[in-house]
């Protein structure tokens, strides 16, 4: 909750991954949004946002987020794997 915590990318990424496992959609969205605001040049926030969008049934939004993540890091296999799951 302090200034250092609000900018801690690793902490927000960890929180997002835990929220995803617990199916805590509000916390997952919060973590994804925070990661995007901390550093939009990293794909992690977009991957978490895509997971949130998929869980909500917004498959088009999830694909857009995943395409953006792939554009940032084209060799990251996580984004490609998630994209195939969403397309399926």
Buried (B, 14 or more C-beta within 10 A) or exposed (E): EEEEEEEBBEBBBEBBBEBBEEEBBEBBBBBBBBBBEBEEEBBBBBBBBBBBBBBEEBEEBBBBBBBBBBEBBEEBEBBEEBBEEBEE
